Amino acid sequence: MKKLGIAAAAALAMGTAFADKVTMNGGSILVGETGAISGNVIKFKSDDLGEIDLKLANIKSIDKARSHTVQFNDGTKSDRVLAVKDGELWQGDAKFDMSNVKSIDPIPEKWHGSVNAAYTAARGNKYENAATITANVNRRWEEDRFIGDFGYYYSESGTSGGNSEKTSDRWLLSAQHDHFWSAKAYHYENARFERDDIQDLDSRFRVGLGGGYQWLENEVFETTGKWSFNQELGVNWIREEYGDGESKNGGFAALRYAHHLGYIPKWYDNVEFFHNFEILPEIDEWEKFLAYSDVGFATKLIMDFDLLVKIEWDYNSQPSGNRKKSDYRYIVGLGYKW
């Protein structure tokens, strides 16, 4: 038993020896593992606090210097051993010169994405099938960003399989490329294709270009959490073909405004809330416009699987025939995220 106690004490001492000790300006001491530096914060992980972000300005010192990847303004990268003292970065006995530094520990460039699926079936007094598949791929480079989206929505209902009718049959595919010419400002090109049998829409194709401003990009606020928000303004060319022969020959031009909001709360970082909005008024006739919006959240279940809950809204001020102007979709699905 005595040997077991000695071994446990030795293991604890060894773990403490490899841990980082962070002394804050107020005198408190945190023990754990420091990680990447991003902007003016450093990642920190401990058994008691979990993963948190510490502002460099609030740190008196970190007892160990660590190797960090430094990316300079000319695009070159170099590994440097840096320490934190009095809220600043030091290399050896001198303050580290940040005048030519673009970023420290830049996020590796790789593809991210998600696939979400939902299915509902009913048998008995009511016959119903409903399926939804949505997918997203995105990648952020130093000066560019790509976002692609896919969606398919299908449903049918009736009193039996023999008299069931389609109530939803919709496809969409979209892509956008952004090129940043400053830290916040960018221009974009996008394209989108839609088909909706219930709206009698054989096809709606549009291409556009414009500019945007990334007000916040994964920016951490101590009191609330992590935020992303950008706004865009541009022009689009749109061509529609309807099943009843109605079409806008040659297409038409429209203005475009859009914004995108993402939020991860400080108190629970396994859930992400989002809201997207887009409106396209026709330039020649302002009372004619298309609009799209969604709001919802995704929360992690286990490993890379998550639960998606959202509401989508599509609006066409002048739909075909006697169709309604608004379409709502309520989606709860299981997803895989990478």
N, C-alpha and C positions, 0 to 999 in steps of 0.2 A: 504494500500500500504506500509505503514511504517512497519507494522508487517511482511509483506511478505519479505521486505528487510532485516529485522532482522533475520528472519528464514533462508534466503539464506546465510547470513553471518555466522550464527551459523553452518549450514551444511558444508560450506567451511572450517571453522575452525576445525570442527570435522574431516573432511577428511584429512586435513593437519596434524592433531595430530596423526592420525593412519599411515600416510605415513612415509617412511624412507627418511632421509636426508643424502646424500652421498657427502662428501667433497673430491674432487680430489687433487692430489699433486699440480696442477697448480693453485688452488684456486677456481675453478668453483664448483658450488653446483648443484646437481641433486636431484629432489624430485620425489619419486615414490615408487615402491615396490621391495625389494630385494627378491631373490629366492634361488635356489639351488646353491651350490658351486661344481664345477667340475674342477679338476686339479688346475690351477692357475687363474681361472676366476669365477665370480659370476654373476648369471642371474639378470637382472634389467629390470623393466617395468615401463613406464610412459606414460601419455596421449600424450605427445609431441614427445617422441622418439620411442615409441613402445617397443618391446622386443630387448634388446641388451645385449652383454657380456662385462663386465668390468674386466680388469685385476686387480688382488689384488695388484700387485706392484704399480699400478697407483692411489690407493685409500689412502688418508690421514686418513679418519675415516668414519665410519657409526654410526649415532647417537644412534641406538638401537641394542642391542644384540638379536640374533635370535637362535631358536633351530634348530640344524642340526643333521642328522644321520651320525655317524662316524663308519666306518667299519675298524677293525683292521686286522693286518696281519694274525692272527690266525682264521679269519673268523667271530669272534663275532662282534656284533653291539651294539651301545649305543647312546642315544640321549644326546647331549651336547649343552649348551647355549654358543655360540661363538660370539665374537665381532671382528671387523676389525679395526686395528690401525697401521698406518705407513706401510701398505702393508703386514701385518702379522695377523695371527689369535690369538686371546687372549681368555682365559677362566678365567673370573674374573680379578684379578690383575696380572696374570702371562701369559706369552706366552704359547700357546698350543703346547705340545710336539707332533711333527709329525713323530718322528722316528719309531714308531710302527704302523703308520696309512697306510692302503692300499688305501682308498678312502673316500671322504666325499660326502654325499648325493648320494650314488650309484643309478644308474638307475634301477628301479624295473624290475625284470626278467619277461617278458611276451612275448607272441607270437605277431608277426607283419606279415602283408601280404597285398596282393593286388590281385584283379581280374579285368581284362580288356577285353572288348569285342568290336569288330567292325564288321559291316555288310554293304554290298553294294549290291544293286539290280538294274538292268537295264532291261527295256522292250521296245519293239518297233523295230527299225532297228537292235537292238542288244539285245540278251538275255544273262543276266549275273547274277550270284549269287556269292558272296564272303563273307566268314565269318572267323573271327579269335577270338580265346579265349586263353588268357594267364593268368597264376596264379603263385603266389609266396608266400611261407611261410618261415619265418625265426625267429630265437630266439637266443639271446646272453646271456649266463650265464657268471659267473666270469671267468671260465677256458675253456668253450666250446661254440661252435656256430653251429647251424644247418641251412642249406639253402635247400629248395626244390622248384623245378620249374616244370611247366606243360605248354604245348602248343599244340594247334590244329589249323591247317590251311586248309581251304577248298575253292575251287573256281571252277566254271564251266562257260563256255561261248559258244555261238553259235548264229545262226540267229533266232532260236526258241527253245522252250523247248524240241521239239522232236529230234533235231539234236545237242543239246549241248553236249560238252565233258568236262570231268574233266581236269582242268589245274593245280590243286594243291590238294593234299590230304596227309597231313603230321601230324604225332604224335611225341611228345617227352615227356619224363618224366625223371627227374634227381634229385639227392639228394647228399649232401655233409655234412660231419661232420668234424669240426675242433676242435682240442684240443690244447690249449695254454699251453706251458710249460715255458713261460716267458711272459713279458708284450707285446712283439711284435712277437715272433717266435712261430710257431705251426706246427703240423703235421696233415694230413687230410686223409680221406678215402672217395671215391666217387663212384657213379654208375650212368649210363645213358642208357636209352632205346630209340631208334628211329625207326620209320617206315615211308616210303615215297613211295607211289604208283607210283608217276610220275617218280621218279628215279629208279623204279623197285626194290626198297629196301624193302624186306619183314621184315627184322629186323637188327638192329645193336645194340649190347649189349656190354657195356664196364664197367670194374671196375678198380679202380686205387688207388694208395696211393702215398704220397709224403710229402713235406714240404713247408711251406710258411712263408712270413714275412709281417706283417702289418705295413707298413711304417707310415701311417696316419690312424687314426680312429676317424672320426668326430672332427678333429682338426681345431680350429678356428684361422684364420689369420686376423689381423685387417684390412689389405688393400684389401683382396680379398674375404674372406668368409670361409665356412666350407668345408674341404676336407677329403676324405677317399681314400686310395690307398694301394693295397697289390699285391704281386707277388707270384707265386707258380711254383714249379718244381717237377716232379714226373714221374712215369711209369704207363702205362695202359695195360691191356689185352683186346683185341677187337675181337669180332666174328661178321661176317657179313653174311647174307643170302640174295641172290638176286632171283627175280622171274624167271629168265632165267636158274636157276640151278647153276649159278656161285656162288661159296662160297670159303671162306678160311677155310678149314677143320681144326679144332682144334684152330682156331683163330691165332692172331699174337700179338707181343709185340710192344709197341710204347712209346716213350718219350712224356712228356706233359709239355708245358709251358703255363701259363695263367697269366693275370693280370686283375684287376678290379678297376675302377676309378669312384668316385662319387664326385659331386661338387654342393654346394648350394651357390650362389653368395651373397655377403654382402648386395648389394643394393636391392635385391628382394628375400626373403627367401621362397617364395611360389613356386619356381621352382627348380627342381633338375635335373642336367645334369648327364649322365652316359655313360660309355664306357667299354665294356668287350671284351676280346680277348683270344683265345685259339688255339693252334696248336699242332698236334700230328703226328710227323714223325715216320714212321715204322723203327724199329731198324735195321732190316736186309736189307732194301732197302730205303735209305734216301730220294730218289726222290718221294716216295709214302707218301702222308700225307693228313690228314684231318685238316680243319681249320674252325673256327667260330668267328664271330665278330658282335657286335651290337653297335650302337651309337644313342643317342636320349635324350629326356627330358620328365619329367612329371610335370605338373603344376596344382595347386589346383584350382578347379572351385568354389565349394560351399560345406560347411560342409566337409565330408570325400570323396567327389567325385573329381576325377581329370581327366585331359586330357593327354593321352599318345601319344607321337609321336616318332617313331624310325625307323631305317633301320637295317635289319638283313642281314647277308651275310654268306652263307654256301659254303665251297669249298671242293671238292673231286678230288684229282689229277688224279685218275683213276676210273671214274664213270662206271657204267654198260652200255654195248652196245654203242650206239651213243649219250648218254646223254651229256649235257653240264657240264663242271666242276664247274661252279659257279651258285648259286641260290641267288637272291635278293628278299627280301620282304619289302614292304613299309607299315607301320602300323600306322593308326591314330584311336584311340579308346577311349571310355569312360570307366573309371575305378572307383573302390571303394577301398579305402585304410584304413587299421586299424593298 
